[in-house]
Structure formats: structure tokens, C-alpha cells
């Protein structure tokens, strides 16, 4: 099984995305709308308007990879963000919750040591 390469940060694009976009179209959104660097080791997350499809664009040292998921029923729950925000940094844990369908509002994380 192929997994995610080591990713520093994840950025969620807050506008809905046309899922016909591929590498070039998603890269354009990262550069022009999100104002982020493409090859810096970050992952960029895009959802369609109905929140039934997600694409994650990642640079893996030798080229771009797109991870794509389509729900057979239901929709992805997204975190809240401030209006006029083009992108939102989220943790890998929160991304996993979103992808697995865990209700974000009900999650209570225990306090952990931060070094």
C-alpha cells in the first residue's frame, strides 16, 4: 500500500473546487489563490461544493501526487473558518478525522506534552 509521504503542514482551500482540475489546475489554485509554495513539503486539500469529493495535492520529492477520495454516501464535515480566508492550516489528525467521517465538534483531545 502506498501512503502519504512525510508532510510538514496541510492547508485546506476554503472555496469549493471543480474536481475536473488536475495537477496544473490545483497547482494554480495553490500559487494564485492560497499564495503558498508548491514544493515546500506541504499538502493542499480541496473539496467539491457538495463535499463528497476530496483531492489532496502533495509534492513527493520527484513529482506531484494527487490523493482522491469519493464518498459513496454522506459528505465530509469541514472545520469552521473566518470569512474571506483563502486557506486554513489543519493538523494531520484533523485531516484524518475529516477523511474517516468523525464528527469534529464532538472530538475532545486530551492534553499532551508539547516540546
N, C-alpha and C positions, 0 to 999 in steps of 0.2 A: 504494500500500500504506500502511496505517495502522500507525504504530509506537508504541512506548511514549512517553508524554510524559516530560520530564525528571523523574527520581525521585531524591530525596535518599538514601533508605535503603530496604532491603527487609527485612521481618520475616516469618519463617516461623512459622506457627501449628503447634505441635508435636503437637497432638492431631489425630486423623483428623476429617474434616468430612463431614457429609451434603451431597452435591453438589446436592441439590434446593434448597439455600439460594441466595438471590439477593442483591440489594443490601441489603435490610433485615436479613436473617439474618446475612450476613457482616459487615455493619457492627456488629451486636450483638456478634459474637464479638470484633471489634477493640476495642470500647469496654469490654465487660464481662469478657472473659477475658484479652485481651492487655494491657489498660489503656493503650492508645495513642490518640493524637489522629487522627481520621479525615482531616481536611482539611489536614494539615501537609506534604503533598508526598511522603509515604512510600507504598510499595507493600506489600500484605499478601498472603501466599501461603498457599493452603490445598490440602491433598491429601486424597483419599479414603483409606479404610482399606487398600485393595489397592494404592495408589499408582499407579493407572492414569489418574487424572484430576487435573488441577490447575486452580485458579482463582486469578487474581491481581486483587485489588481495588485500584483506583487512583482518586484524585480528580484530575481534569484541569483545574481552574480553573472549569469551568462545570457539572460534574456527575460522577457516578461512572461508571467504566468497569470492566467485568469482562473479562479475557482468560481464555479457557478452552481447554484442550488435553486431548485424549483420545488415549491411545496405542492403536495397533491391535494391538500385542503387546509383551510385556515390562512393566517397571514402572520408575518413577522411583527413582533412588538418592538418599537423603537424607543430609545430614551428621549426624554424631553430636552429641548434646546431653546436658546433665546432666538427671537425673531431676527431676521437679517443676518443670521450666522450661516456661512457657506460650508463650513466643515466643523466637525466635532471630534475631538480625540476621545477614544474609548479604550478601555483595557482589553486585553485578550480574554480575560474572564467574562467580561460583559458581552463580548462578541460571541463567546461560546454559549452563554445563556440565550442570546437572541437566536442563534442558529438552532439550538435544541428546543426552543419553544418554552423556555422557563419564564414565568411572569416576572418582569423586572421589579415591579412595585412591591411584590411580596418577599423578595430576597433580602435576607438580613445577613450581612457578612460579619463574622466575629473579628474583634480587634486583633491585629497581628503586629509583631515587631517589625519596624521598618528601619533598615540600617543605612 
